[in-house]
Amino acid sequence: MADKAKKRTNVTDSIRDFYESQHWKYRYDPEKGLFRMYMCLRTEDVDACEVRTIVRDEERFTTFVTFPFKVPEKKRGLAADFISRANYRLLLGCFEMDFQDGEIQYKTSCLCGNIRLEPELVEQQVCVGIQMAEQYGEGLVDVLFRGVPPEEAIRKIQEAEED
């Protein structure tokens, strides 16, 4: 009976262990199940992105990597074009944009049940968004601020992937 009353926190503990193993400086809000930090990217055009991992009912978690800028209203159609082209080839997670305020983020979700997770699974779910922000960030900036057509920006990213 005591075991049922005690809330197991396998997913939260697994994520905390992974964040700490990376020596990341993060904040954790236990009421919201929210891990939050900022991550500098290895790209000139995009500064630090916000990384949030939210544990939902110890059965699933979602990680969001949010770009540090908002898309101007008049360029949201171009951003949506770029995001659609980028998402077409992605295997894990997706880019999304809030048309109300122009916020762009990369989202991954994991439905895992209340189990102890291997660090590699947590890493895959958390780090793929960071990697995608690095890989696609410059192309997004090219489209939004340098007038590069979305299809050209995506083609450049895909060619770099193949090299």
Salt bridges, closest charged atoms under 4 A:
ASP13 OD1 - ARG16 NH1 3.12
ASP17 OD2 - ARG116 NH2 2.12
ASP45 OD1 - ARG146 NH2 2.78
GLU50 OE2 - ARG36 NE 2.40
GLU50 OE1 - ARG52 NE 3.68
ASP57 OD2 - ARG60 NE 3.42
ASP81 OD1 - ARG85 NE 2.47
GLU96 OE1 - LYS107 NZ 3.36
ASP101 OD2 - LYS70 NZ 3.13
GLU134 OE1 - ARG42 NH2 3.10
GLU138 OE2 - LYS156 NZ 3.97
ASP142 OD1 - ARG146 NH1 2.54
ASP142 OD2 - LYS156 NZ 3.96
GLU151 OE1 - ARG85 NH2 3.76
GLU161 OE1 - ARG89 NH2 3.26
